[in-house]
Amino acid sequence: MAQQTLNELYEIIKNRKAQPKEGSYTNYLFDKGLDKILKKVGEEATEVVIAAKNEDPQELIYETADVLYHLLVLLAEKNIPYEAIEAELASREGVVSKTTDRPEITNL
């Protein structure tokens, strides 16, 4: 199986939104709407946290793939191009960030 980039996956998701395919999980999410997509992003993010606390690295890989997929569905739903995320990440390259620049997280 050929390696698929996140950008390629995003293009497939956008295409599925434009040209629905019956029985598609991606279309199920689009049909259910933003609240369902947000619920899945939250669930998958929580599963990543739990997997990271466990011993099995494959579990973390699996759950990370799930959260990335659902984030891409969210971006497509909100019509945010993947390139905007790439540009944001690129704008951060080389930027020095100090922990003193950020408020301490105390409510965990």
C-alpha positions, 0 to 999 in steps of 0.5 A: 500500500502506498504511503499517504500524506495528510494532505492527500487524505485531506483531499480525499475527505474534501472530495467525499464531501463534494461527491458523497459515497453511500455507506462512507463513514466520512459522509456519515460524519458530514451528514450528522454535522458539526456537533458529531464531528466535534464529538468524535474529535474530542473522543479521539483526542481523549483516546490518544491521551489514554493510549499514551499512558498505556504500554502499547505503542501500537495503540498510540499509533492507532489512536493518533491516526484516528484523531488526525483523520477526524481533525481533517474531517473537521477542517473540511467541514469548516472549509479550512484548507490544509495549506492554512495549517501547513502555513501556520506551522511553517510560520512557527519554525525558528520562533523561540518560545520560552515557558515564561511566555506561557501561563502555567497549567495548574488545573489538571 
